[in-house]
Amino acid sequence: MRAFHHIGIPVGEKTPEMVYYESIQCWATDPDSTSGRIEYIFFEPGTPITEPVLSQPHVAFRVENLHDEIQGKQCVLGPIKLPEGVEVAFFYVDGCLTEYHQVI
């Protein structure tokens, strides 16, 4: 089962409400606290995150089993396990950068 989670938008400046994620060297807002479930993301120089995630907006869905859901998909990044208890993978669906993430 997939459930819409957020729209991620890379930005050029960090803001005070962003939280730092050391493992991937980025700052992000909490989509639960923004109108429209938007996650604004600022990547620090040296982040291990690569293109196209660095510069393209994405739509994210929470999934129950990430590895089953991405089977047969051409991932452009991931799967990546984050210390925050989430595993993510990015790929394209009909030209749209898409993230699936699973709480682990």
C-alpha positions in Angstrom: 0.0 0.0 0.0 1.2 3.5 -0.9 0.1 6.7 0.8 1.0 10.2 -0.2 3.5 11.7 2.2 5.0 15.0 0.9 6.3 17.0 -2.0 10.0 17.7 -1.7 11.4 21.0 -3.0 15.1 21.7 -3.0 15.9 25.4 -2.1 18.9 27.6 -2.2 18.8 28.8 1.5 18.1 27.2 4.8 15.4 28.7 7.1 15.1 28.7 10.9 12.4 26.1 11.0 14.5 23.5 9.2 16.0 20.5 11.0 19.5 19.2 10.2 20.0 15.6 9.1 23.7 14.9 9.6 23.8 11.6 7.8 22.9 13.2 4.5 24.1 16.7 5.3 20.9 18.5 4.6 18.3 20.7 6.3 14.6 20.1 5.8 11.2 21.3 7.0 8.7 18.9 8.5 6.0 18.3 5.9 3.6 17.7 8.8 4.0 21.4 9.8 3.6 23.0 6.4 0.6 23.8 4.4 0.2 21.3 1.5 2.7 18.7 3.0 5.7 20.5 1.5 9.2 19.5 2.5 11.7 22.3 1.7 15.2 20.9 1.5 18.6 22.6 1.6 21.6 20.5 0.8 25.0 21.3 2.3 28.1 21.2 0.1 29.6 17.7 0.3 26.2 16.0 0.8 26.2 12.3 -0.4 22.9 13.0 -2.1 23.3 13.2 -5.9 21.4 14.5 -8.9 18.6 14.6 -9.7 17.5 14.7 -6.1 19.7 17.7 -5.4 17.9 20.0 -7.8 14.5 18.5 -8.8 11.3 18.5 -6.8 9.9 15.1 -6.0 6.7 13.5 -4.8 7.0 11.1 -1.9 4.9 8.1 -0.8 5.1 6.1 2.3 5.2 2.4 1.6 5.0 -0.7 3.8 7.8 -2.7 2.1 10.3 -0.5 0.1 12.1 -3.4 -1.5 8.9 -5.0 -2.8 7.6 -1.7 -4.1 10.8 -0.7 -6.0 11.2 -4.1 -7.6 11.7 -3.6 -11.4 12.1 0.2 -11.0 15.3 1.9 -12.2 16.4 3.8 -9.0 18.4 7.0 -9.5 19.3 7.0 -5.8 19.0 4.4 -3.1 17.7 2.5 -1.4 19.4 4.4 1.5 18.9 3.6 5.2 18.9 6.8 7.3 19.7 6.9 11.0 16.3 8.6 11.5 14.6 5.3 11.0 13.6 5.6 7.4 14.7 3.9 4.2 14.3 5.8 0.9 14.6 5.2 -2.8 14.2 7.6 -5.7 13.1 6.8 -9.3 11.0 8.3 -12.1 7.4 7.6 -12.8 6.1 9.1 -16.1 8.9 11.8 -15.9 8.2 12.7 -12.3 10.9 12.2 -9.7 9.3 10.0 -7.1 10.4 8.9 -3.6 9.2 5.8 -1.8 10.1 5.7 1.9 9.5 3.1 4.6 9.7 3.6 8.3 12.0 0.9 9.6 
